[in-house]
Each structure stands twice: as structure tokens, then as C-alpha cells.
């Protein structure tokens, strides 16, 4: 058992490494011991520094994050892997590499706090297992007015927060539940959902058209919905990149 989690940050963009490093500095349990700008460098740094955890980007030239994670798992003492990327579609593949979590950029601080808690459970208290990322049935359970509904995540068009409820709009009907937005986002992280605003999460397959709005923001038109959703300027670039792949 150790007192702190020795961590390496891997990303081919220096700004992204610096931003994540700044966020991780807020946690006394995390010690950032190194950085790497490529998958190859990440593997070498992991061999040299023997970190407890690696925050790993997916899309990098030559050796990508998934290949680097595979190499790390072959090591005598493999680190815990946290993927941090702008691309949600690699989520299912990522968990084949025993990932602790899959974070989407721009990184939400509440989600990062959840990730750090998982690392603390897995590393600082190794006898206690971290929670499974999702139930194997693939259904999302929702409690509405005392009834439990089980829905297919691929039927969800978007989710919005309208306090005190979260509104879940599906191809069939709407649900209003008390579950917070960040908790729903965590449950759906293996599916191609993307946060476009502090109050909205959308399923990428229903994205139809982005309409310029003001100050670098957009409005999003979705298949199966007549409502235009606001896309915050902070999320617009990563959202457009996710749709272009």
C-alpha cells in the first residue's frame, strides 16, 4: 500500500498534458511523476518510472493509446489505465484493456473526481475492488414515479437537466428522473454519448446539423427531435472532431 498514486500523463498535445496536470494537482492522493507525448514514449516512461496509473490519450500518431495500453499490460507490474480522449467511440475497446475509466475531453471536473476515487480504491486500498463500469445486460434502468423502466441506450436521443429532474428523450417517449446528469453520463460512458453543454448530453448517431449561434457557440439539430440544443463554445471543437470521424 502506498500513500500517493504515482501517475504519468500521456498526450501528443502539450496543452492537453498541462491542463490535465493542473487538474490532477488539486488531489493530494495524486503525484504526477512524468509526461509523454507519444505511445512509444509512454511505454518507455512506464518501464522506467513504474507508475501506479497512466492517463492515456487514444488518438496519437504511430503507436496509439490502445496499443500502448496493450504493451503496458504485458509488463511485470502493469499500471492502472485511465483513457482521456475527445473521441467517445473507442470506449468499448478501451475496457478490453482493463481501464479504470474513460474520460472525454474537455474533462469535466466532477467526472475527474469520480475517476480519482476509483484509482484510490484500486491502488490505495487494493483489497477493495473498483466498481464495474456497466451492467452486462446493456440496459439503462430508470426510476420514474415509482416504476422501473429498462431502456436501450441506443434509443436515447439526448438527455437534459431541468432541475430537479433529468429529462431523457428517446425515440419512443420522454422520461423524467431524479438521477443527476453526471451520474447518467457515467453509466453511459461505453456508448457514443457526448456532452455538448453543462445541461445536455447527446447521442452522436442522432446529430443532424450544427447551426452557428453566437460567440463561437452553436445550436444542434437532432434526428427525431424538434428541439434545437445549445452547444457550448467550450465543447464545440471536440464535438465537431468527434462527428468528423
N, C-alpha and C positions, 0 to 999 in steps of 0.2 A: 504494500500500500504506500502511495506517495502523497505528499501534501499538495502538490500542484500538478497540473496537466501540461506536460511539455508538448508544444504544438508547432507545426510548420504550416505556413500559408503558401499555396501554390496557385499561381495565376500568371498568364502571359502578359497581362496588363498591369503595369506598376501602380497605377491609380487604384485599381481594384484591390491590390495587395495592401496598399497603405490604408485604404478605407476600412477593410476588414480588420487589419491590425489595430486600428484606432478603436473600433467597436469592441474587440476582444480585450483590450487594455482595461475595460471597465469591470472585468471579472477577476477577483482575487485568486480564483482557482486556476486561471489560465496563465501560462507563461509562454509567450511566443519566442521560440529559440532559433528560428530560421525562416528563410523565404526561398522560393524557387520560381523561375519564370518559364519552366517547361516541364513536361513529363519526365524526360531523361534526367534533368537536374533534380527533380523531386525524388526519384528513386535513389540517386546517389546521396542526396542530403539525408534521406531516411536511413540509409545504411550507415552513414557517418554519425548522425546525431541521435539515432534511436528514439524518436519522439513517441509520445503516448498517442497522439492524434495528429491527423493531417487534414486540413481544409483544402479541398482539391477542386479546381475548375475542371470542366469536362472538355470543352472545345478549345484545344490548343494544337498548334502545328506539330507535325511529325508524330510523336507519341502523345495521344490524348489522355485525358484523365482516367478513362475506363481501363486503358492498357496499363497506365501507371499503377492503378489500384490493384490490378491483377498481379503485377510484379511484386507489389508490397505484400500481398497475401502469401506469397511464397517464402517470405523471409522467416527467419527463426522466431523473431518477435514482431509480428505484424502490428502496425498501429491501427487505431480506430479511424475509420474514414468518414468524413463529412463532405459531401459534394456541395459546391456552391457555384451556381451557374445561372445564366439567363434563359436557359433552354429547358422547359419542363418535360419534353418528350423523351428524355433519357432516364426518367425516374424509375421505370420498371427494370431497365438494365442495371441501373446503379445498385439496386438492392441485391443483385446477384453477387455483389462483392462485399456483402455483409455491412453495408453502410449504416452508420448510426442515424444519419438524417440526410435530407436532400433539400438544400436551401435555394430559393430563387432570388436572383438579383432584380432590382435593388433589395438588399437584405433588410427585412423588417426586424426591428429590434426585439419585438415580442417573440417572434419565431426564433431568433438567435438565443434568447434566454432559455427557451424550451430545449434547444439543441445543447446548450451548455449543461443544463440539468441532466440530460441524458448521458453526456460524457462523464459527468461527476458520478452518476450511478454506476456506469460501466467500468470506470477506471479507479475512482477513489474508494468505491465500495464494490469491489469486483464480485462478491458473492451474491449481490442483488442484481438480477438481470434487468436490462432495459426493456421497456415495453415494445411489443411488436408493432410495426408500422401500420398494419391494416389487417382486419379480419379476412380470412381466406375466402369467405363467401363472395366477396366483391360487392356487397350491397352496403348502402349507407342507411343507417337506421335514424329515423326522425320521430320525435315525440311531439304530437300536435293535439291539444285538447284531450289529453289522457290516452290517445291512441298511438300505437307504434306503427309507423309505415317503413317499409323496406323498399328503397328505390335504387335503380341502376344509375350510377354516377354519370354514365354517358348520355342519360336523358336530361341532365341538368343543363339549362342554357346559361343561367347566371345566378349569382347569389348576391343579395344586397343587405346592408344593415340599416334597419329603420327602427331605432330604439323604441321599445325594449325587445324587439324581435329581429330575427334574421329572416328575410324573405327568400325562399328558394323557388325559382321559376323553372319548371320542367316543360317538356314538350306536351305533357298531359294536363298539368294543373299547377297551382301555386301552393306552397306550404309556408306557414308562419310558425317559427320555432324560437325558443329562448336561447338556443345554443349560440355562443359568441362566434363572430365571423372567423377569428383566428383559429378557433377550435375546429370549425368546419374545414378551413383551409388545410390544417394539419392532417385531418382524416382523408382528404382528397389528394394528397401530395403525389400519389402514384399515378394520377390521371392528369391529362393536359389542361389543367386549370391555371389561370394567370390572374394575378391581382393587377387591376388597372387603376385603382383608386383606393383610398383608405376605406371606402364603403362598398366597393364592388370587386367580385371575383367572377371571371367568365370562363366558359369552356371554349377553348380555341377553335374547335371544329364548327362552332356556330358564328364565328366572326365573319361579317359580310362586307362592311365598308367603314373606313375611318373618314370622318368629316372634320377638317380644320375648324377650330373653335376660336380661342384667343390665348395670347401669352404662351404659345407653344403647346397648348392643350388641344385635345381632340374630343369628338363625340363618336361613339361606336354604335353602328347599326348591327344587330344580330339577327340571324335567321330564326324565325319562329317567335319573334318579339317585336312589338311596335314601339317599344320604348328606346330612346337614344340614351346611352350611358356615358357619363363623363370619364375621359381618360386623362388622369393627372399628368402634368408635364414631367414629373419625376419618374413615371413609369412608361411614358410614351415610347422612348427609344428602344428599351428592352422588349416591349410588346411588339413593336414593328419587326424587330430582328427575329423574334420567336415565330412570327407569322410568315416570314420570308423563307424559312427553311422547309 
